[in-house]
């Protein structure tokens, strides 16, 4: 006897003729989404596509974007000084804002080109002398590995000789040469920013269409400038003192590359958390390669670590105060993200970008949870800043007086 399969049920069958019980499980009706569910799904897909597009833009245009961010930071640092210079009088002659801006651009250009030239010279010095010290470095590392036996010594020496560190150093020297073009682009951006600063408040007021809201946005920008300026000034001072201390330690023991290690320490200290660790290890390694004695290398490591701890963990927080108020976890996440997107420049800019993001998110009700998460104590703003940033119709100045009030207070906040 042959058994024939029952025909597949159709959705067009009347309800009385449709199968019931176990046969109904074979029906596969299409899933229909409501209008709200379709809208949310489309929003998620569009958000993913927008995020991917932004990431591609950040990576592809990183040279221009990094230069623009650095230019904005330099503009923020010098805006308060320009306002102070513009208020000076030499007899009956008063320095105009235009002249003060031109002097600031010339000063920034001189400092940037001087700093870039100094860094390139130090990199070239390290590259030229590293080739001379290559064989000495191999012997020093081999002597350190000899403590674990001759086989370990031979394996380590073979591994070190296989590393093309000379090619890496030459590639680094070539990358350092790109700093000149980067500095030129930064100076151009700074010049245009100074040219636009005179009309910034007018453009902001016309863009927003409400003088009270425009005044509040101007206050937020002044707060961002104030915190980032304080962070950069304190960080520059601490990094400079640390670099001088490292130079003094290496010079006291008559070690080579004292200036190069001081510059390296100064630069790496701007990278939060890991920058000082890398600088300390590199200084200790360079010292050990010149004097291949384990006790000497450990001594240099301990001395430099103490310098980094005292200046970075004791004096730095005292001078920084409550300027940052961002969590350590937020700093690490920002460092990882911007380091991945923009490389080494992104690691240097991670903290200023994080501070600006926290302040902006704190003023947007829907984004305020983000500001709370990345803040240190769950309080992304100070009490006095909250009062100064909360405008209402009763306390805010009327008409154009609101923007004039912000214009008068913003330079003091940025200093």
Protein Blocks (a to p, Z undefined) as FASTA:
>chain_A
ZZdddddddfkbcfklpcehjllmmpccdddddfklmmmmmmmmmmmmmmmmmmmmmmmm
mmmmmmmmmmmmmmmmmmmmmmmmmmpcehjaccdfklmmmmmmmmmmmmmmmmmmmmmm
mmmmmmmmmmmmmmmmmmmmmmmmmmnojklmmmmmmmmmmpcfklmmmmmmmmmmmmmm
mmmmmmmmmmmmmmmmmmmmmmmmmmnopaklmmmmmmmmmmmmmmmmmmmmmmmmmmmm
mmmmmmmmmmmnopghklmmmmmmmmmmmpghjlmmmmmmmmmmmmmmmmccfklmmmmm
mmmmmmmmmmmmmmmmmmnmmmnopafklmmmmmmmmmmmnommlmmmmmmmmmmmmmmm
mmpmklmmmmmmmpmnopabcfklmmmmmccfklpcghjllmmmmmmmmmmmmZZ
